[in-house]
Amino acid sequence: MEAVHPIWFRAVALDAMANGGPHFHADMLDIHNQLAALGNNLNQLARRVNAGEAVTGLQEATDEVRATALRVTKVLRKVR
């Protein structure tokens, strides 16, 4: 997976929002919400690991991160 430069992403996102129609904005809003939820889940898992607790659900969290990253890539390909 290739890294996305924040300045480039901002420029593309602003252009797509202006010219790409409402779907891009809706997709990005949904992705933002998914990333926020993933971040919360990962923070909870990290706290438990750091506290020495047994942790389950790491594979599911990893799978969610990968799926969301692929979704971001698909949305970005629409506007490249």
C-alpha positions in Angstrom: 0.0 0.0 0.0 1.4 3.4 -0.9 1.7 6.2 1.5 -0.4 9.3 0.9 1.2 12.7 1.4 -1.1 14.9 3.6 -0.7 18.1 1.4 -1.4 16.2 -1.8 -4.4 14.4 -0.1 -5.8 17.8 1.0 -5.5 19.3 -2.4 -7.2 16.3 -4.1 -9.9 16.1 -1.5 -10.8 19.8 -1.8 -10.9 19.5 -5.6 -13.0 16.3 -5.5 -15.4 17.9 -3.0 -15.8 20.9 -5.4 -15.9 18.9 -8.6 -16.5 15.3 -7.6 -20.0 15.5 -6.4 -21.7 14.5 -3.2 -20.5 10.9 -3.3 -16.9 11.8 -2.5 -17.9 13.8 0.5 -20.2 11.1 1.8 -17.5 8.4 1.3 -14.9 10.5 3.1 -17.2 11.3 6.0 -18.0 7.6 6.4 -14.3 6.7 6.2 -13.5 9.4 8.8 -16.1 7.8 11.2 -14.7 4.4 10.6 -11.1 5.5 11.3 -12.2 7.3 14.5 -13.9 4.1 15.7 -10.8 2.0 14.7 -8.6 4.4 16.6 -10.7 4.1 19.7 -10.7 0.3 19.5 -6.9 0.2 19.0 -6.4 2.5 22.0 -8.5 0.3 24.2 -6.5 -2.8 23.0 -3.2 -1.0 23.6 -4.2 0.1 27.2 -5.1 -3.5 28.0 -1.8 -4.8 26.6 0.2 -2.2 28.5 -1.7 -3.1 31.7 -0.6 -6.7 31.2 -4.1 -8.0 30.5 -4.9 -10.8 28.1 -6.2 -9.4 24.9 -8.4 -10.9 22.3 -9.6 -9.4 19.1 -6.3 -8.4 17.6 -6.9 -10.2 14.4 -10.3 -8.6 14.0 -8.8 -5.2 14.6 -6.1 -5.8 12.1 -8.6 -6.9 9.5 -10.7 -3.8 10.1 -7.7 -1.5 9.6 -6.8 -3.3 6.4 -10.3 -3.1 5.1 -10.6 0.6 5.9 -7.2 1.3 4.2 -8.4 -0.5 1.1 -11.6 1.6 1.1 -9.5 4.8 1.4 -7.4 3.6 -1.6 -10.5 2.9 -3.7 -12.0 6.3 -2.9 -8.7 8.1 -3.8 -8.5 6.2 -7.1 -11.8 7.7 -8.1 -10.3 11.2 -7.9 -6.8 10.6 -9.1 
